[in-house]
């Protein structure tokens, strides 16, 4: 990973917490499209 969230300076292996986002529309029942949201939101 080359980009850090909120100026985090720890490497992946040294981090206490890791947040990972992925597109998921499993709970949408009408007008799905959340999985096509901009990557900047994740």
N, C-alpha and C positions, 0 to 999 in steps of 0.2 A: 504494500500500500504506500503510495507516494503522497497522498493528501491526508492531512490531519484535521480532525474535527475540533473546533474550539481551541486551536493552538496546542493541542496535546503534543507532548514531547516524548512520551514513552513509546517504545517499539511494541509491536503486536505481542511478542512473547513476554514482555515485562509489564504489560497493562493489567490493571486489576479488573477492569470492566471493558467489554468490547460490544459496541452496538453495530448491528448488521441489519440493513434494510433490504427487503426484497418485494417485488410486486406480487400482490395477492388480492384477488377479487372473489374469494370464496364466500364472503358474507354478503356481498351485494346481490340484491334480487331484482333491481330495476336500474337500467342505464349503467351497466358496468363500464369501467374505464379507469379506475384508480391505478391499475397496473401500468397505465400509459402516462402516469404523472411524470413531471420533470425529475431528473436525477438529483437536482439540487435540494429537493424536499427530503430525500432519504438521507 
